[in-house]
Amino acid sequence: MSATAGQRLVGRDDELRSLFGHLDGGGSWGRAIGLLGEPGVGKSALQAAVVEHARSLGFTVLTARGSQSETHLPFAGLHQVLRPLLPHVDRLPAMQRDALLACFAMSDSIEVNPFFTFLAVLELLVDSARQAPVLVCLDDVHWMDQPSIDALAFVTRRITSERVIVLCTSRPESLPFTDAHTIEWMELHGIDETASVALLEARAPHLPPAVRDRVLQQARGNPLALLEFATALESGRYAWTELEDDLPMTTRLERAFAARAEHLDPAVRAVLTVAAVDDGDDINDVLAAAQILHGSPLDRAMAQPAFEHGLLTVVGDRYRIVHPLVGSALRRAMPLATRQQAHAALARVLATHPDRAVWHRASSVSGRDEQIAAELEQAADNAQRRGAVASAAAWLERAAALSPDPQSRAARLLSAAELGYQLGRYSQVEQVKAQVTGMTLRPRDRSRLTWLEGVFHDGSTGEPAEVRHLVDMAEHAISAQDFDLAMQLLVGAARRVWWRDPGETVRHEIVQAAQQVGLPAHDPRLLAIYGLSESHEQGSMVIEQLARWPADAGGRPDLAGLLGIAAFCTGDFRRAVGFLSTPVQELRAQGRMSLLAEALAIRSWAEIYLGVFDVASSADEAMRLADETGQSLWAATARIAVALIDAVGRGWDTRHDLLSEAEHVALRTPNAASSLLAGVQLARGIAELGANRHDQAYSELHRVFVPADPAFQRVQQVWMLGFLADAAVHTGRRAEARSVLASMEQIAGVSPSTGSTIALEYSRAVLADRASAESQFQTAMDGAACRLPWHRARVDLAYGSWLRRQRRVVESREPLRAARAAFDAVGARTWARRADQELRATGERGWQPTSNPRELLSPQETQIAELAAQGLSNREIGQRLFLSHRTVGSHLYRMFPKLGVTSRNQLAAALTNHGGQSPPRPPSVI
């Protein structure tokens, strides 16, 4: 422990010991720690002690401090952190370097994706940590601009294996990092009475006993209050009676700070006034603006009392307000006219910084002003191009507030809400919508507002009235010839239909409205609407039109995503995987993590329905990215996929944590998301089948087929039919299952989709009577399951089990062996054991499952190993997976011994060493 730091802080030995302990290991393992407490409790003092100790240990220390007047400036906090590292920016990959410089307006303005900026920040910190461990200190992070917070949150999730420690301070009522996995918070309380007395004796030894006792009573262990109350009373600046007020601690501290400035000369007060509203840290800007405000020449020497009275500090040309409460005290005591004059003076001084200047100009006027509103809107565009979407939304809201025309005001508010949607900020969108509701809107803006309704549920609110409202708005857009908006609204309506069925009539209304637009029959938007709304009725036509498209949709990832949705909803899973792989690649290259999570989640389910149970392929990454980007429905969708893959691979009981979390999301979603609940029941049913608990399996699966059940899903029930048939055969419910089969045949019609055909062919075979069973099994083996190892293995298992029950024991062994081998090859261990149990019943013994090196790796390690085996460098892998290159290297270092390899060149062979052969996968998935 640094002796100086330990002596300076009274009553904080335990906290210092804990914080220093994280540093004393040399920062060998990264972590993010937060100090949480009321103003004055000592957060910044503790942080300063940690900084001193870190420097004594050889750490590189990077610091930044949030400011209430800087919250609108995009990346202001991040720039403070990275300022010492920016000379090394040329070492970054070009895409990351350009994104980082553009976000700081240090290069030509380009369209920046914020996630490349975030990755650049991570790489700079990690590269610096190669020379010495890094401590990043963020003081008053609750007042940092949102883009900086987003970037730093991205970093804190990825430093576990790096020599980087992040230490931040925040007030409890304004917690900036809401993700529990981002940061470990330590709550600070006041120091105890003994420490309080010691602090007063050290800093204010001449206080009369009665005054000292009153200060101790009123400060309640708050170190700053102890010192400020004592100093103010000793100097006579603070009235004794003010300590009697039953006011919040923050207010009383502000009064104490304000008392320091009350008797200073007008010139000094002008400097303090400007500093209190300034959004920068250049003392020359403050002095220039203060001179305008004061009306006479003013230099740094004249401002010296502000430094002597402990209100400002300055190092070189950079200044800071000593404590945030000083700034808030000055602003609170400032008349509105004076504050506006200070902003106007800063606007004049900052003419070469147009975005900052217009913000101050906006704060200098009382009424509405269209010219300033338009300039703010332009500044919002600039911020968005720099990747600062959150700041752009704030600028648009400010522009709306200054808009004289109510319709322009509403349009700007809606633009802010749309940016809030991009960021996944539900409360922000709801607040803006509340302002817009009831305002006079232009026709197009009415449609924009309608689209925003329920958008955070991704259509999971399937109330007929809400869906019809979207259709009505789409029809208005069609009348106005705004076909793009009409299709956007109708796709939104169709998404609602998928999550929860509002009924046949409403679904058909969506389709009819889409047909009014007059688009070509192969238009991806139209096919997505058909697939989402009437997958059974329109399935054959959709699949026919999908065949006209190349797998990459002609190089249009946005169209490929829509085609992937259409293919998935109609059960054409091979094409779904093909179409969705294009946007996955493009979205990954563009760093668009939100949309990437959605595409990966849908693709993971297409793979599952094809019988590909590779959690590293899509599901695990979809879950992580959806969590990080705040998309609860897609995170839940991916969780169910991960749990189902786990059920097939190693089995589990029905209390799987991921399923419980997904079910919780579904049940708290308005009107319930039946698609999620159906997935939960499928995962549980498959787990029960794998464990030979057939009664439980039937109970879990049957819920999906009951229209009154929240888990009922009109499309997915067809694809799940085969599992229900499995459970029915073993529980004496064959007749009941045949009735369900007949219903599903009627629903599916003559659909050529993979999902429906496999399910129906399999169910007909296992539910057939003795006379027709063999021919039905042969049809299933030669049918849609033929080229899909998992599905063919299920047919072989069912057929072999049927043969054994018919006392054709010798004949049963061949299909049972084939099933066991195929299940083992695709990683379906629980099902391989089921096949082996059947074989043992025929008298065959001695099988052992083959080893699969992939089982030794985590899903993320598997992804890294596969990319490294393809020849990608650590930096290239890191950019694809949004990790630092050093994290990639650490993963490879740890996985080499697991796989028994010593170089990257051996990875490909090690990953395919699975009983002498690679796990079979459907051709279109490879």
N, C-alpha and C positions, 0 to 999 in steps of 0.2 A: 504493500500500500504506500502511496506517496505520502510522506510525512506532512508536507505542506498542506495537501488537500485534506488530510485527516484532521489536522489541527484547526483548519479554517471553519469546518462545518461542525456545529455543536449538535449533539443528539441524533446523529445520522450514521452511527457506526455500523449498525446492521445493514442498512441500505448500501453503504459504501462497500462493505465486505462482499455483499452479493454481486454488486456491479463490477467491482474490481476482479472478482473471481472469474467473470466471463473474459476479461482481458488477459489475465495472467497465463492462460494457456496459449498465448500468442495468436489468438484468433483462429485457432486451427479448425474450428467449426463455426459456420456462420449462424447468426440468429438475429432477430429483431426484437428489441425490448422497448417498452413504452413506460414513461413515468406519467401517472395520472393524478391530478389533484387541483384544488382550488388555487386561484391567484395568490402568490406570495408564500405558498407552502414550502417552496424550496426546490422546485423541479429544475429550474435553470441553474441553481447553485450546485445541485448534485451533478448535473450534466457537465458543468464546468470542471468539477473535481475529476470526473471520469476523463475528460479531455486531457487534463494535466497529467493524469496517471498514464493514459494511453501514449502521450508523447514521450514520457519517460521510458516507456517500453519499446519505443521505436515505431509506433504506429504512424501511418499516414492519416491525418485527421482532416475530414472535410465537413464544413459546417454550413448551415443555412438557418434562417429565422423567418418564420411567417410574420406577416404584418397585415393588420386589418385593412389598411389602405391599398394593399397590393393584391388582394384576392381576385381581382378582375384581370390581372396581367398574366397571360398564359406563359407557363414555364419559368416564371420569375424565381420561384424557390429552387427549381432544378438547376437553373443557371448559377445560383449561389453555390450549390453543392459542387458542380462540375468545373467551376472557373479554373481551379488549379490544374485540372486534367485536360482542358481543351487543347493545349499545345500538342497533345498526343493523338488528336482525333484522326489524323491521316493514317494511323495504323488500322483503323476499322475498315471492314468491307465497304465498298463504295455505296451500296444502298443504305447501310446504317449510317455512314458518315454524312451523306447528303440529308437524310431525314433529321439527324441531330442538329446539324447546322441550320437547316431550314426552320426548325422549331424555335431556334433562338434568333431568327431573322438575320442570320450571318451569311446567307447565301441567297441566290435568286429564289424567289418564292415559287415553290412547286407544290403539287398535290402530295401531301405527306401522310403516310399511314402511321398513326401513333405507335403501333406495336413495333415498328422498325426503330422508332426513336427509343422506345423502352429497351429494346434489345441492345441498342448502342450504349445506353447508360450502363446496363449490366456488364457489357464487355469492357467498357472503360474501367469500371470498378474492379472487375476480376483481373484485368491486365495489371492494374496498379498493385493489386494484392500479391502478384508474383514477386514484387520487389520487397514489400513490407505489408503486414496486415493493415487493413483499412477500417477506420471507425468513421461512420457517417452520423453526424449529430444534427438532428432536426428539432429546433426549438420552436415552441408555439405552432406545431404542425396543423392545429385546427384552423389557423388563419392562412395557411398556404393556399395557393391557387389550385384548383381541382386537377388540371393536367399534370402538375408536378406531383400531387398526391397519387394520381393514377400510375405515373411512371415509377414512383418509389414503392408503391404497393406491388407492382409487377416484379421489382427487384427483390423485395423482401421474401417473396414466395420461392425464390430461386437461389438463395445463398446458403442453403443448408450445408453444402459441401465446399463452400468457399471461405477464404480468410477475410470475411467482411462482416462487420457487426454494425447494425443500425440501432441508434438510440434516439428516441424522440420524446417530446413532452407535449402534453395536451390537457386541456380542461375537460372534465368528465361530461359536461353537458354538450360538448361539440366533438364527440369522438370521430376522427376522420376515417379510420380504417375499420370498416364494419365486419370484414371477413375474419372470423375467429382464428383462421389458420395463418393470417398475415403477421400478427404481432402478439407478443406476450406482454400484457399490461401489468404494471406494478403500481398499486394505488398508494399514494402518499397521504399521510395524515399529519396533524400538527405534532411538534416535538413535545416531550413530556414536561412536567412542571420544573423538574430539576434542571433540565437542559435550558428551559426558558429563562430561569433565574440566572444561570451561568452566562447566557448570551447577553442579557441586560447588564449584568455586572461588567462584562468585558467591553461592551460598546457604549453603555450609558451609566457609568459608575456613580455619577453625582445625582441621580434621581432621588428625590425625597421618598422615604418608604411608602407614604400614602399614594403618591403618584405611581411608584413602581408597582404596587399591588393592583391599582386600577388598570394599568397597562397589561399586567399579566392576566387579569380577569377578562378584559375585553379582547385581547389578541388571541386567546384560546389556542396557544401553541403555534400560531402562524408566525414564522420567523420574520417575514417582511413587515407584518403588522407590529410586531414587538419593536423593531428598529424604527419604523416610520412614526408610530405613535409617540415613542419616547423622544425622538429628535424633534418632532413638531411641538410637543408640549414644552420641551426644554427651551426651544427657540422663541416660544410665544406665538408661533404661526397658527397654532391649532387650539381651539377653545376647549376647555375642560369638559364643557357640557356636550361637545360633539361625541365624546366617548360614551355618553349615556344613551345616545340614540340607538334604538333597536333596528339598525340598518344592516343590510348584507355586508359582509366583509369587503367585497369588491368596492362598494360605494364609499365605505369609510376610508379605504386606502386611496381611492381616487381623490377624495377630499384632501387627504394629507399631501398627495403629490401636487394638486392644484395650488395648495397653499404656498409651495415653493416658488411658483411663478407669479403670484399675485402682485408682488411689489417690485418686479423687475422693470427696467426701462422699456419704453415703447418699442425701441428698435429690437431689443432682445425678444420681446413678446411677439413681434412680427416674425422673427426667425422661428420661434416655437410654433406659431400658428401655421406657418407654411409646412414645417416638418411634420406636424400632426396630420396633414391631409396629403402629404407627398406619397407617391407610389414608387419612389426610387431610393437611392442611397448616395447620391452625389451632393456633397455639401455646397458645391458651387451653384447648382440649380436652385437649391433652397435659398442661398444668399441673394441670387439674382431676383427670384420671385419675391423675397421679403423686401428687397429694395423697392420694387414696384408697389408693394402693399404699404410700405412705410412712407413712400413719397420722397425719400431723400437718400443720398449715398449711404451704403452700408457695407462694411467689410468683416472679415473673420474676427478681427480683434474686437469689434463692437459686440460680436455674439459670444464673447468669451464667458460672460456670466452664466449662460445656459449650460456650459460644460462644468463650470465651477460649482454650480448648485446641483450637480448630479442629475441633470435632465437629459442631456445629450452627451454622447461620446463621439470622437472623431479620430480616425487613423488615416493619415494621408488625406485624400479627397473623399473618403467614404465615411459616412456618419451613421449613427443609429440612435434611436430613442432608447434610453436606458432600460425601461421596463414597459411592457404593453400598457399597463395601467396609467403611465404618464401620458401616452398618446390618447387613450380614451378619456382621461381627466381633462386634457386640453380641449378635445373636441366637444365634450359635454358642456364645458363652460363657455364655449364659443358662440356668440350670436350667429343666427343664420346668415345675416348679411356679411359678416366678417368671413365666415367659411366660404361663401360664394366668391367673395373678392379674392381669397387665397387661391381657390381653384382657378379663377380667371387669370391670376398672375402666373400660375404654373403653366396654364395653357399657352400663354405667350412665350414663356421661356422654353417650352418643349416643342417649338414649332418644327424642329427637325425630327421629332418622333410623333408622327401624325396620329397613331392609334392612342398613345397616351394623352396627347393634346386634346383629342376630341372627347375622351372620357372626362377630363377636367372641365372642358368647355360645357359638357352636358351637366356637370355638377355645379356649374356657376349660374345656371338659369333657374327661374322658378316656374315658368309656364312651359307650354309645349312649343316645340320648334322643329319643323319638318326638315330643315337643312341639317341640323345636328342629328336628327333621327336617321336620315339617309347616310350620313357619315358613319354613324355607329353601325348601321347595317353593313356598310362596306368594311368596317373594321372586323365585324363578325365573319365576313367572307374571308378576310385575311387570316384570322385566327383559325378558321376551319381548314384552310389550305396548309397551315402549319401543323395540322394534326391536333389542334387544341379545341376539340369539339365542345367540351364543357364551357370553356371561356366564350366560344362563339354563341352558345345558348344564352349566357349571361348578358352579352352585349346586345343580343336581339331583344331580350326582355327590357333592357334599358332603352333601346330604340323605341320599343312599343310604348313605354311610359311617356316618351316625349312626342309621340305622333299626334298631331292635331286631328287627323281624319280617323274616325272610329274604325272604318273598314281596314285601313292600313295598319292601325294598331292591332286589330285581330289577326291580320295576316302575319305580322311579325311575331306575335305570340305563338301562332300555330307553327311557324318555322322553328321557334325555340323548342316547342313541344316535340317536334319531329326529331330534333337533335337529341333531346332527352331520351326519346325512344331508342335511338341508335346507341346511346350509352347504357341503356338498361335501367334508367332511373325512373321508377314507377311514380314516386311521390312528386317529382318535379313535373312530370307530364300531367298528373292529376291536378296539381296546383294551377298550371297554365290553363287546362281545360275548364277549371272552375271559373277562371277570369273570363274566358271566351264565351262560355255558355250564357245565352241571353243577349249577347252583343249582335249588332247588325253585321251579317256576313255576306260576302260575295258568294255567288253560287258555287264556285269551285272550292272556296274555303269551307262552305258547309259540308261538302264531301270530304275534305281533309279532316275536319273535326269528327265526322262519322267514322272515318277509317281509324282514327286514334282511339275510339271507344273500344275498350276491351283488348287493345292490341297487345298488352303485356301478357295476356293469357293465350297468345298465339291462336286465338279462335276457340279456346276451350269453353267459352260461354256460348252454348248453342241454343239459347232461348229463341223460339221461332220469331218473336217480335223483333229481337235484335238483328237476327239474320235478315228478316224482311226489310228492316230499315236500311241495311247495307244495300240490298237489292234495289230498293227505291232510289237511293242516292246514285247507284250505278246507272239506273234508267234515266235520271236527270242528266248525268254526265253524257250518256249516249245521245240524248236530245240536243245537248250543247256541242256535239261532235268531239267531245274530249274522251276518245276511246281508250287511251292509255290509263286515265284515271278510272274509267269504268271497269276495265279489266283488273286493275289493282284492287278495287273494292270487291269485285266478284271472287277473286282469288282469296281475299280475306274472308268472305262469306263461306266459301267452300272449305277453308281450313276449319272453321267452326263446326261444319258438318262432320268432319272426320273425328274431331275430339268428342263430340256428343251429338247424336243424331236428333235433329229437330222434327223429323217426320218426312215421309215421302213427298208430300205436297211442297214443302219448303225447298227440299233438295231439287225438285224439278223446276221450281221457279228460278233458282240460280242458273240452271242449265239453259232454260229458255231465254233468260236475260243475256247470257253469254252468246247465245246463237244470234241475238239481234244485232250484235256488233258487226257481223258479217266478215269475220276473220277466215283465212284459209283453214281447211279441216286439219292441217298438221301443225297449226300454231301451238307452240308449247304452253302458252297460257290457257288456251282452250282445252288442251289435253289434260292439263293439271286440274282444271275445274271439273271436267268429266270424271277423272279418276277419283278426286276427293268426294264428289257429290253423288255420282251414279256409277260406281266402279263395276257393279254387276250388270246394270242395264247397258252401259256404254263400253264395257270392257273389251269386247271383240273389236270394235271400231278403233278404240284407243291403241290396242296392241298392233293393229294393222298400220295405223299411222306412225307409231313409234318406229316401226321397221324402216320407214323412209329416211330416218335420221341417222347420220354417222354417230359413233360413240362419243365424239367430242363436240357434237352439236355444231359442227362447222366452226370450231374455235370460239364459241360463245359460252363461257361458263355459266352465265346467268340463265341462258336457255337450257343448258344441260341440267342445271339444278331442277328446273320445272319439269323437264322430261323425266328425270329420275324420280320425282314425286309421283308423276302420272304412272310410271312403270311400277313403282312399289305398290301403289294403291290398287292397281289392277292385278297384282300378284305376278307380274313379269319380272321376277327378282334378278335374273341374269342381266337383263337390260338395265334394271335399276342400279346394280353395282357398277356397270359400265358407264352409264350416264353420270352417276354421282362421283365417280373417280376423277372426272375432269374438273368439276368445281373444287373438289378437295385439293387437287394439285394447284389450281390457280389461286384459290383463297389462301392456301398456305404460303404461296410465293408472294402474295400481296399483304400478308400479315393480318387478314380480316378474320380475327379469332371468333367473333360471335357467329358469323355465318358458317365458318368452318366447323364449329361445334354442332350446328344443326345438320349439316351435310354428313358429318361423320356418324351422328346418332342414327340417321335414317339408313345410311349404308350398313351400319352394324346389324340392323334388324333384317335388311335384305340378305346379308350374309348368313345370319342365323337361320332364316327360312330356307336358305339353300343347303344348310348343314355345315357351314364353316364356323367353327367355334374358336376363333382366334381373338382373344380379348385385346391383344396388342395391335390388331389390324385397325380397328376403329373405335370400339366401345370404350376402352379405358381412356384414350385421349379425348374422346367426346365428353366424357364425364368430367375430366379435369378442366377442359376449356369452358364447358358450360358453367361449371362452378365459378370459374374465375371471371367470366363475363356476366354473371348474374342471371342466367337463363334457367330458371328452376324447372320448367317443364322439360326442356331438352336434357338437363342434368338428370332428371328422374327417368326419362326414357333410356338414357345410357346406363343408369344404375341397374335398371331391370335387365338390360342386355348383359351386363357384367355378371349379375347374379345368376342368370339363366346359363351362361357359359360355364360358370362355376358349378352349377347343378349337374350339367352334363359331364364335366371333367372329373370332379372329385366328390360331388354330392354334398348335401347339407340338410339340416332340418328346416322347418318352415319359419324359423325365426331369423332368417338372414337379415342383417342390419341394413344392407342396401335396399332390400325390398321394403322394409319398414319405412325407410326414409322416403322412397318413391311413393308408397301408398299414402303417406302423410301429405305429400305435395298434392296428390290427386284429390284427396278428400277435402283439402282446404281451398281447392280451385272452385270458383263459382260453378254450380250445377254439376260438379265432378267431371273429371276427364275420363270418360269411359275407356278410351284407348289405353291409358296408363293402367287402369285397374284390370283390364283384360290381359295386358302384358304381365302384371303381377300374378294373376291366376295361372297363366301359362307356365311361368317360371316355377311356381309352387307345384303345379301338376306334374311337370317334368321331373322335379326333384323327388316327388313321391313315387312316380313310376320307376325311377332309377333305383329307389330303395325298396321296390316291391311292396309298397304300401298302396294297394290299388283302390281300396275304399276311399282313403283320403284323397288320392289323385282324382277320382271321379267327382268327389264333392267340390274340389277346387276348380276343376275344369268346367263342370256343368254350369257354373254361375254365368259363364260367358254366353251361354245359349238361352238364358232366361231373359226375355225382354224387360221385365220389371226390375231386374237386378242392376245396380249401378255399374257392374263390370260388363254388361252386355255390349257387344260391339258387332255391328251387322256385317262387317267385312272380315275382321280377324277370326270370327267364329268359324268360318269355312276352313281357313288355313289350320286351325287347331283341331279339326274334327278327328284326325287320325289318332291323336293322343287320347281323346275321349273314348274312341272305339277300343283302344288298347285297355283302358281301365274298365270299360264295360264288360269285355270278354272275361276278365278275371274276377268279376264281382256279380256275375249272373244277371247283368242288365242288358243283355244282347238285344232284346225286343225294344227296350226303351231307346237304345242307341240307334237301332235301325230306323225308328221313327224320326230321330234327329237327322240321320243320313238322308232320308227322303226329303225332309225340309231343305237341307243344304243343297241337294241336287236341284230342287226347284229354284232356289235362290241363284245358284251359280249358272244354271242354264247350260249353254254349250260353250262356255268360256274356255278359250285355249290357254289360259294363264297357267304358269307352273304351279303356283300355290294351290289353286283349286284342283287341278288335275291330280297332283300327287296325293292330296288329302282324300279326294273321292275314290281314287283307285285303291289306295291302301285300306280305307274304311270298308269298301265293298268286299275286299278279300278277307279281312279279319272278322267281319260280321256275317259272312256268307254261311249258308247251311252246308252240311257235309257234302251234298251232291255237287254243288257248284264251287266250292271253296278252291279246289286245285286250279281250275281254269281262271278264277279271279286272281289267285296269287300269281299265275303265269302272266296275266295281263299287267299286273302291277310291276312285276320284275322287268317286263319288256317295255313298260310305259315311261312316264315322265321321270320316274326315279332311277332309270337305268344308268344315267351318266352322273348321278349325284351320290357319292359314296355313302354318306350318312343315311339318306333315304333308302338306297338300295339295301343297306345293312339292316335297316328296320324291317323291310319286307322279308329279307332272309331270316331274320330272327323270328318273326311271326310265322313264317312258313315252316321253318325247322321245328318250332314249338308245336305247330299244328300237326306235323308229321309224327312227332314223338307221341302226341296224345292219340293219334290214330294207330299206335303200336308199330309204326314204320321206323323203328329206331335207327337202323343202319342208314336209311335214306336221309334221316334228319341231320346226320352229322355234317354233311357237306355244306348245306346252307348255314348251319350254326357256326361252323368253323369260319366260313366267309364273313359272317356277321361279326364274329369276335375279332377277326383280323382287321376288318374295316373300321370298327368302332375304336380299336386300339390305335389305328393309324391316324384317325382324325382327332384323337385326344379325348374321346368319349369313354372314359375309364369306367364310369358307373354302368354304362350299357355294355361294355365289354365283359364286365363281371356278370351281368345278367345272362349274356350269351354263354359264358363259361359255366354258369350254374346249370343251364339247360344241357350242355354237353356232359357235365358230370353226371346228370341224371341218366344219360345214355351209357354211362360206364367209362367215359373218357376222362383221363386225369393228366396232370403234369404241366398245365399251361402256366406261364408267368408273363405278366405284361412287359412289353419292351420299354426300355428306358428312352426318355425323350429329353434331350438337353435343354429344350425350351422351358421345361417345367422348373428348372433351376433359376430361371431369370424372372424378374418382375416384368410387367407389360412394357414399361418404359425402357428397361434394359433390352428387351427383345427388339423393340423398334430401333434403338441405337445400334445394336449388333447387326441387324439386317441392313441398315443404311451403310454402316462401315464395311460390311461384306460386299456391298455394291461399289465400293471404292470412294465414297464421299469422305471429305476431310472432316475433322472435328468442328471447324467453323461452319461448314456447309450443313452438317447434321444439326448443330445448334440453331442455325437460322430456321431450319425446317421445323424443329420441335420447340422453338422459343426458349432455348436454354443457352447458357454460356458455353463456350468451347471447352473451358476447363471442367465444367460439370460433365460434359460428354466424355472427356478424357478420364475423369474419375470413375465414371460408370464402366468404361472399357477396362480400366485397370482392375476393378473389382470383379468383373465378369470373366476375365481370361482364366483365372484358376478354376472357376466353376465349370467352364467348358473344356478345360484341359488343353488350352492353346497358349501359345507364346507370342503370336503375331496376328495382325489383322488379316494377313493372307490366308490364315487357317480358319477364319470365322465361317465362311460359306460352307465348308465341308462339315464343320462342327454342328452348324444349325440344321443341316439336312441329315445328320446321322441319327436316324430313327428306325432302329431295327433293320438297317440296311437300305432303307428307302425313305424318300421324302413323303410327308403326309399328303395324301391326295387332296386336291382342291378342284372345284369346278373350273373348267377352262376359262370362262369369262371373268373369273375372279383373280386369276394369276397375273 
